[in-house]
Amino acid sequence: MPANLISIILSILFISLFSLIFVGIDVPFPTTIIMLLLLTNAIFAFFSILVQRAIIELYEHHTSKNKHGVLSLLNKYTTFAFFGLNHGVQSTLTRLPLWINKLLALLFFFLLLFNWLIILIIFNG
């Protein structure tokens, strides 16, 4: 099997197993993946309010094209999942003036947390 395919399968398996931490709060399994991805993107969105350029550079470092080994590709694919959404938003926000940038970054952070809480409320009443 090629290294790309093995890394994708391992990444899906890792994210699925890691998302099982939310099963303890009565959230069913496939939804736990969504909760994990929202929460990790929210964490990186919070850090992006403070050090936006560093988070963008971190993402670009982990997703560089010169990855060839299974573990480095696994790191690349889990990085896509864990803060790919945040990278897209923050890359767009860097083009705006500073005060609008920080205001929208804060709004994005609260939007991610709000979506996470809605899922939690749906399953826990």
Secondary structure, DSSP 8 states (H G I E B T S, - for coil): --HHHHHHHHHHHHHHHHGGGGGGGT--HHHHHHHHHHHHHHHHHHHHHH-HHHHHHHHHHHT-S---SHHHHHHHHHHHHHHHHHHHHHHHHTTS-HHHHHHHHHHHHHHHHHHHHHHHHHHH-
